[in-house]
């Protein structure tokens, strides 16, 4: 068996060190082995060797200068290394060089003033990407453009609530008159997707309708999503519901499943003591999920579209991340500028969800205790009130009404920080 085949085998099984060893041997034997360079790029990225990954990606683009796949790998490597501007620039160059768009009849944006233009934003990646990048519509609207978003049917109602979006068209349906299309990568460059601008843009979508208050009223309501679709290209992002068994030990919490598809079958045998309600059958699209999330005190999810939905809504969010994780979550830390309401929980080693679940359970217990304390001390005492639309308990803080649950999350984070400082 060749070194490349050995490398690919180890890469598929997540053994990135051995994969790197074999890919390196293959490249040393033949520097023009594109398949080996391709694998070496991924192995190095997975091991956190972003310099090595970039070198392999650069060599691949020199070897395959006309390859869209090689250009995509090089651009993705930039993003993974934290060079967002460099990555978006490379993606944009690739889009203009390899125009494989569905709507090739619509001219690509050529740098003209946006005032009065009818601009198409057509996302060709996943649901989560579409939710993440629609924030750029605000920038185009501020410049006088009329923004038309093309998206898949499950996103239609949600996208109509997005800031700056004038029209929404279902993928496959006839398009209205348009002046140009702006690829997502260029949209991010034009919008100046810096940390400061990103945080100021949230929330940029809203829950289009309300549902009845969740019961019991005194419980801490937490949404759960534990897996991506079975055919997802990154299965390492998923875990099993059984892996979240430590959460069952946290008292006073009512869990709500937002899980779709085959992984939802695991609800037939949940971990012992896990008090969970299955909302999956009643969630027909992302707008339904948004309505439920708006009622929750917290959403806990793996890296899937649910994370982007909760983050874009500004809902308190905990994201469980594999090691290594996708570029958009950074390489370290608990926060991301994409979604200020999010807290990140990272695997210490590839495939090791046990310490992640234990940390989440510990932090959830702390937050729940803080919520109990707040409610017990503030119930019926000014300055508190009940939001007549959502049923949430609110407290007046710094001149504005804030959900008590959100304050509990903040207090829990502060206590954790203080403990860390005194450790």
C-alpha positions as CSV (number, residue, x, y, z in Angstrom):
1,X,0.0,0.0,0.0
2,X,1.3,3.5,-0.9
3,X,2.2,6.1,1.7
4,X,-0.7,8.3,0.4
5,X,-3.2,5.5,0.9
6,X,-1.9,4.9,4.5
7,X,-2.1,8.6,5.1
8,X,-5.7,8.8,3.9
9,X,-6.7,5.9,6.0
10,X,-5.3,7.4,9.2
11,X,-6.8,10.8,8.2
12,X,-10.3,9.2,8.0
13,X,-9.9,7.7,11.4
14,X,-8.7,10.9,13.0
15,X,-5.1,9.8,13.6
16,X,-3.6,13.0,12.3
17,X,-0.1,12.4,13.5
18,X,0.3,9.2,11.6
19,X,-1.4,10.7,8.6
20,X,1.1,13.5,8.6
21,X,4.0,11.0,8.8
22,X,2.9,9.2,5.7
23,X,1.9,12.3,3.7
24,X,5.3,13.8,4.5
25,X,7.1,10.7,3.3
26,X,5.1,10.8,0.1
27,X,5.9,14.5,-0.6
28,X,9.5,14.0,0.2
29,X,9.6,11.2,-2.3
30,X,7.7,13.2,-4.9
31,X,7.1,16.9,-4.4
32,X,4.6,16.9,-7.3
33,X,2.3,14.5,-5.5
34,X,-0.8,16.6,-5.3
35,X,-2.9,14.1,-3.4
36,X,-0.1,13.9,-0.7
37,X,0.0,17.7,-0.5
38,X,-3.8,17.8,-0.2
39,X,-3.7,15.3,2.7
40,X,-0.7,17.0,4.4
41,X,-2.6,20.3,4.4
42,X,-5.5,18.8,6.3
43,X,-3.3,16.8,8.7
44,X,-1.2,19.8,9.6
45,X,-4.3,22.0,10.2
46,X,-5.8,19.3,12.4
47,X,-2.6,19.2,14.5
48,X,-2.5,23.0,14.8
49,X,0.5,23.4,12.5
50,X,-0.9,26.2,10.5
51,X,2.4,27.3,9.0
52,X,3.0,23.7,7.7
53,X,-0.6,23.6,6.4
54,X,-0.2,26.9,4.6
55,X,3.1,25.7,3.0
56,X,1.5,22.6,1.7
57,X,-1.6,24.5,0.5
58,X,0.6,27.0,-1.4
59,X,2.6,24.2,-3.0
60,X,-0.7,22.6,-4.0
61,X,-1.9,25.8,-5.7
62,X,1.4,26.1,-7.6
63,X,1.1,22.5,-8.7
64,X,-2.7,22.8,-9.6
65,X,-3.0,26.5,-10.6
66,X,-6.4,26.0,-12.3
67,X,-7.9,23.8,-9.7
68,X,-10.9,25.2,-7.8
69,X,-10.4,22.5,-5.2
70,X,-6.8,23.5,-4.5
71,X,-7.9,27.2,-4.3
72,X,-10.6,26.3,-1.8
73,X,-8.1,24.4,0.4
74,X,-5.7,27.3,0.4
75,X,-8.4,29.8,1.3
76,X,-9.8,27.5,4.0
77,X,-6.3,27.1,5.5
78,X,-6.0,30.9,5.8
79,X,-9.3,31.0,7.7
80,X,-8.2,28.1,9.9
81,X,-5.0,30.0,10.8
82,X,-7.0,33.0,11.8
83,X,-6.2,35.1,8.8
84,X,-9.8,36.0,8.0
85,X,-9.1,38.8,5.5
86,X,-6.5,36.7,3.6
87,X,-9.0,33.8,3.5
88,X,-11.9,35.9,2.2
89,X,-9.6,37.5,-0.4
90,X,-8.6,34.1,-1.6
91,X,-12.2,32.8,-1.7
92,X,-13.2,35.9,-3.6
93,X,-10.4,35.5,-6.2
94,X,-11.5,31.9,-6.6
95,X,-15.1,32.8,-7.1
96,X,-14.2,35.3,-9.8
97,X,-11.6,33.0,-11.5
98,X,-13.8,29.9,-11.3
99,X,-17.3,31.2,-11.9
100,X,-19.3,28.0,-11.2
101,X,-22.3,29.9,-9.8
102,X,-25.9,28.7,-10.3
103,X,-26.8,32.1,-11.6
104,X,-24.0,32.8,-14.1
105,X,-26.4,35.1,-16.0
106,X,-26.3,37.6,-13.1
107,X,-23.1,39.7,-13.3
108,X,-20.6,39.4,-10.4
109,X,-20.2,42.7,-8.5
110,X,-17.5,44.8,-10.2
111,X,-16.8,47.4,-7.6
112,X,-19.4,50.0,-8.6
113,X,-21.3,52.2,-6.1
114,X,-24.0,50.2,-4.3
115,X,-26.6,53.1,-4.4
116,X,-29.7,51.9,-6.2
117,X,-28.3,48.5,-7.1
118,X,-30.4,45.3,-6.8
119,X,-27.9,42.9,-5.2
120,X,-28.2,39.1,-4.9
121,X,-26.8,37.2,-2.0
122,X,-27.1,33.5,-2.9
123,X,-25.5,31.2,-0.3
124,X,-24.1,28.0,-1.8
125,X,-22.8,26.5,1.5
126,X,-24.7,25.2,4.5
127,X,-27.6,26.4,6.5
128,X,-25.3,27.7,9.3
129,X,-23.2,29.7,6.8
130,X,-26.3,31.3,5.3
131,X,-27.4,32.4,8.8
132,X,-23.9,33.6,9.7
133,X,-23.3,35.6,6.6
134,X,-26.7,37.2,6.0
135,X,-25.5,39.8,8.6
136,X,-23.7,41.5,5.6
137,X,-27.1,42.6,4.1
138,X,-27.1,45.5,6.6
139,X,-24.0,46.9,5.1
140,X,-25.4,46.9,1.6
141,X,-28.7,48.4,2.7
142,X,-26.8,51.2,4.5
143,X,-25.1,51.9,1.1
144,X,-28.4,52.2,-0.7
145,X,-28.7,48.8,-2.2
146,X,-31.8,46.6,-2.5
147,X,-30.7,43.2,-1.1
148,X,-32.3,40.0,-2.5
149,X,-31.4,36.8,-0.6
150,X,-31.8,33.3,-2.3
151,X,-32.0,30.5,0.2
152,X,-33.4,27.0,0.8
153,X,-37.0,26.6,1.8
154,X,-36.4,25.9,5.5
155,X,-34.7,29.3,5.8
156,X,-37.3,31.4,4.0
157,X,-39.4,32.7,6.9
158,X,-36.3,33.3,9.0
159,X,-34.5,35.2,6.3
160,X,-37.4,37.6,5.9
161,X,-36.7,38.8,9.4
162,X,-33.0,39.5,8.7
163,X,-31.8,43.1,9.0
164,X,-31.2,44.7,5.6
165,X,-33.0,42.0,3.6
166,X,-35.6,43.4,1.2
167,X,-36.6,40.2,-0.7
168,X,-36.2,36.5,-0.2
169,X,-36.4,34.0,-3.0
170,X,-36.5,30.2,-2.6
171,X,-33.6,28.3,-4.3
172,X,-34.8,27.1,-7.7
173,X,-37.5,29.7,-8.1
174,X,-37.3,32.5,-10.8
175,X,-35.2,35.5,-9.6
176,X,-36.4,39.1,-9.7
177,X,-34.5,41.7,-11.8
178,X,-31.0,42.0,-10.5
179,X,-27.9,44.1,-11.2
180,X,-25.2,41.9,-9.7
181,X,-24.4,39.1,-7.3
182,X,-22.0,39.5,-4.4
183,X,-20.3,36.3,-3.1
184,X,-20.4,35.7,0.6
185,X,-16.6,36.1,0.9
186,X,-16.6,39.5,-0.9
187,X,-19.6,40.6,1.2
188,X,-17.6,40.0,4.4
189,X,-14.7,41.9,3.0
190,X,-16.9,44.8,2.0
191,X,-18.7,44.8,5.3
192,X,-15.4,45.0,7.1
193,X,-16.0,41.9,9.2
194,X,-13.8,43.0,12.1
195,X,-14.4,41.9,15.7
196,X,-15.9,45.3,16.6
197,X,-18.3,45.3,13.7
198,X,-19.3,41.7,14.2
199,X,-20.3,42.2,17.8
200,X,-22.2,45.4,17.0
201,X,-24.3,43.6,14.4
202,X,-26.0,41.1,16.8
203,X,-28.9,40.3,16.9
204,X,-29.6,40.6,13.2
205,X,-32.5,38.2,12.9
206,X,-35.6,37.8,15.0
207,X,-38.1,35.1,16.0
208,X,-41.0,35.8,13.7
209,X,-43.6,34.5,16.0
210,X,-44.1,33.6,19.7
211,X,-45.1,30.4,21.3
212,X,-46.8,29.9,24.7
213,X,-44.6,30.2,27.8
214,X,-42.7,27.0,28.6
215,X,-43.7,24.9,31.6
216,X,-43.0,24.7,34.5
217,X,-42.5,28.4,34.9
218,X,-40.0,28.1,37.7
219,X,-37.7,25.7,35.7
220,X,-34.5,26.7,33.9
221,X,-35.3,25.9,30.3
222,X,-32.4,24.6,28.2
223,X,-32.4,23.6,24.5
224,X,-30.2,20.7,23.3
225,X,-28.8,19.8,19.9
226,X,-26.2,17.0,20.1
227,X,-25.5,16.0,16.5
228,X,-25.1,17.2,12.9
229,X,-26.9,15.3,10.1
230,X,-25.6,11.8,9.6
231,X,-24.2,12.7,6.2
232,X,-22.4,15.8,7.5
233,X,-18.8,16.1,6.2
234,X,-17.5,16.6,9.7
235,X,-18.9,13.8,11.9
236,X,-16.4,14.7,14.6
237,X,-18.6,17.6,15.5
238,X,-21.4,15.3,16.7
239,X,-21.8,13.3,19.9
240,X,-24.4,11.0,21.3
241,X,-27.2,12.1,23.6
242,X,-25.8,9.5,26.1
243,X,-22.6,11.6,26.2
244,X,-24.6,14.3,27.9
245,X,-25.6,12.1,30.8
246,X,-23.9,14.4,33.4
247,X,-26.5,17.1,32.6
248,X,-29.2,14.8,34.1
249,X,-27.8,15.4,37.5
250,X,-28.4,19.2,37.4
251,X,-31.6,19.9,39.4
252,X,-34.3,22.3,38.3
253,X,-33.6,22.1,34.6
254,X,-36.1,21.2,31.9
255,X,-34.4,20.3,28.7
256,X,-35.9,20.8,25.2
257,X,-34.7,18.8,22.2
258,X,-34.3,20.9,19.0
259,X,-32.6,17.9,17.4
260,X,-33.7,16.9,13.9
261,X,-33.2,13.8,11.8
262,X,-31.9,10.4,12.6
263,X,-30.0,11.4,15.8
264,X,-33.4,12.4,17.4
265,X,-34.2,8.7,17.6
266,X,-31.8,8.6,20.6
267,X,-34.6,10.3,22.5
268,X,-36.3,6.9,22.7
269,X,-33.7,6.0,25.4
270,X,-32.3,9.2,27.0
271,X,-29.8,9.1,29.8
272,X,-31.4,8.2,33.1
273,X,-32.9,11.2,34.8
274,X,-32.6,13.5,31.8
275,X,-35.9,15.5,31.8
276,X,-36.3,16.3,28.1
277,X,-39.1,17.3,25.8
278,X,-38.9,16.5,22.1
279,X,-39.9,19.5,20.0
280,X,-38.5,18.1,16.8
281,X,-41.7,17.0,15.2
282,X,-43.2,20.5,15.7
283,X,-40.3,22.4,14.2
284,X,-41.0,22.6,10.5
285,X,-38.4,25.2,9.6
286,X,-35.8,27.5,11.2
287,X,-38.4,30.1,12.1
288,X,-40.1,27.6,14.3
289,X,-36.8,26.8,16.0
290,X,-36.1,30.5,16.4
291,X,-39.5,31.0,18.2
292,X,-38.6,28.2,20.6
293,X,-35.1,29.4,21.2
294,X,-36.5,32.9,22.1
295,X,-38.3,31.2,25.0
296,X,-35.3,29.3,26.3
297,X,-33.0,30.4,29.0
298,X,-30.0,28.8,27.3
299,X,-29.2,26.8,24.2
300,X,-26.5,24.1,24.3
301,X,-25.5,22.7,20.9
302,X,-22.7,21.2,18.9
303,X,-21.2,23.1,15.9
304,X,-24.2,23.0,13.6
305,X,-26.8,25.4,12.2
306,X,-28.5,25.7,15.6
307,X,-25.4,27.4,17.0
308,X,-25.6,30.1,14.3
309,X,-29.4,30.5,14.8
310,X,-29.1,31.0,18.5
311,X,-26.1,33.3,18.1
312,X,-27.7,35.4,15.4
313,X,-30.8,35.8,17.7
314,X,-28.6,36.9,20.6
315,X,-29.9,34.0,22.7
316,X,-27.6,32.7,25.5
317,X,-25.6,30.0,23.8
318,X,-23.1,27.3,24.8
319,X,-21.3,25.6,21.9
320,X,-19.5,22.3,22.3
321,X,-16.5,22.1,20.0
322,X,-14.4,19.2,18.7
323,X,-10.6,19.4,18.6
324,X,-9.6,20.8,16.2
325,X,-12.7,22.9,15.5
326,X,-13.9,24.9,12.5
327,X,-12.1,28.2,11.7
328,X,-15.0,30.5,12.8
329,X,-14.6,29.6,16.5
330,X,-10.9,30.4,16.7
331,X,-8.2,28.3,18.2
332,X,-8.6,29.1,21.9
333,X,-10.7,31.0,24.4
334,X,-14.4,30.9,25.4
335,X,-15.7,33.7,23.3
336,X,-16.2,34.5,19.6
337,X,-16.8,38.0,18.1
338,X,-19.3,36.4,15.7
339,X,-21.8,35.8,18.5
340,X,-21.3,37.8,21.7
341,X,-23.9,35.7,23.5
342,X,-22.0,32.5,23.0
343,X,-19.6,30.6,25.3
344,X,-17.3,28.0,23.8
345,X,-16.5,24.6,25.4
346,X,-13.6,22.9,23.7
347,X,-12.4,19.3,23.5
348,X,-8.9,18.9,25.1
349,X,-8.2,16.0,22.6
350,X,-9.8,14.7,19.5
351,X,-12.9,12.7,20.2
352,X,-12.8,13.3,24.0
353,X,-16.3,14.6,24.9
354,X,-16.2,13.4,28.5
355,X,-14.5,16.4,30.1
356,X,-16.6,18.8,27.9
357,X,-19.8,17.2,29.2
358,X,-18.5,17.4,32.8
359,X,-17.6,21.0,32.5
360,X,-20.9,21.9,30.9
361,X,-22.8,20.1,33.7
362,X,-20.7,21.9,36.3
363,X,-21.3,25.3,34.8
364,X,-25.0,24.6,34.2
365,X,-25.4,23.8,37.9
366,X,-23.7,27.0,38.8
367,X,-25.9,29.0,36.5
368,X,-29.1,27.3,37.7
369,X,-28.2,28.0,41.3
370,X,-27.6,31.6,40.5
371,X,-31.0,31.8,38.8
372,X,-32.7,30.2,41.8
373,X,-31.0,32.7,44.1
374,X,-32.0,35.7,41.9
375,X,-35.6,34.5,41.6
376,X,-36.0,33.8,45.3
377,X,-34.6,37.2,46.3
378,X,-36.4,39.2,43.7
379,X,-39.7,37.5,43.2
380,X,-42.5,40.1,43.7
381,X,-40.0,42.8,44.7
382,X,-39.4,45.9,42.6
383,X,-37.8,46.5,40.2
384,X,-39.0,43.2,38.7
385,X,-41.8,42.5,36.2
386,X,-43.1,39.9,33.8
387,X,-42.8,40.5,30.1
388,X,-46.4,40.4,28.9
389,X,-45.4,39.0,25.5
390,X,-43.0,36.3,26.5
391,X,-43.8,35.6,30.1
392,X,-40.1,36.0,31.1
393,X,-39.2,37.3,34.5
394,X,-37.4,40.6,34.1
395,X,-35.3,42.8,36.3
396,X,-34.4,46.5,35.9
397,X,-30.6,46.7,35.5
398,X,-28.7,49.9,34.5
399,X,-31.8,51.5,33.1
400,X,-33.0,48.6,31.0
401,X,-35.1,45.5,31.5
402,X,-33.1,42.3,31.4
403,X,-34.3,38.7,31.7
404,X,-33.5,37.3,35.1
405,X,-32.2,34.1,33.4
406,X,-29.7,36.2,31.4
407,X,-28.5,37.9,34.5
408,X,-28.0,34.5,36.1
409,X,-25.9,33.4,33.2
410,X,-23.8,36.5,33.6
411,X,-23.4,36.0,37.3
412,X,-22.4,32.4,36.8
413,X,-19.7,33.5,34.3
414,X,-18.4,36.0,36.8
415,X,-18.2,33.5,39.6
416,X,-16.3,31.1,37.3
417,X,-13.9,33.9,36.4
418,X,-13.4,34.8,40.1
419,X,-12.7,31.2,41.0
420,X,-10.2,31.0,38.2
421,X,-8.5,34.1,39.4
422,X,-8.1,32.7,42.9
423,X,-7.1,29.2,41.8
